[in-house]
Amino acid sequence: MAAKLIVFAALFGQLALAYPPTIVEHNSYEHHDADHYAHAPTPYHFEYAVNDPHTHDIKSHHESNDGHGNVKGSYSLLEADGSTRVVTYTADHEHGFNAEVKKIEAPSHHHYEAPLATSYHEPIHHSYKPYQY
């Protein structure tokens, strides 16, 4: 048994010396210089809309970037009370992010009012009688 342990230790020692672990020191701040972030913004445009009558999920969104860091967009969504929230926003390096929020009240036909009770019904009473053997 001792011979096996000696052979194992010798082989393991040989592998450890033949393939020493490589230690790579990495400082995350060293590799990020100003040139890394100096790329120009890429122009883009996107938009989408959802109109799901089953879940009452009604919303839309569009946004664009001119490639110079100026972003414009807006989104709208139907609120639970039937009103519509509309948010229009801009963002740039000089003024930061600015948003204007508007609420468009629901049309009058969207309001639901419970009908007035016109008659009164007596409550139904059930009596429980245990089974007699």
Disulfide bonds with the S-S distance in Angstrom:
none
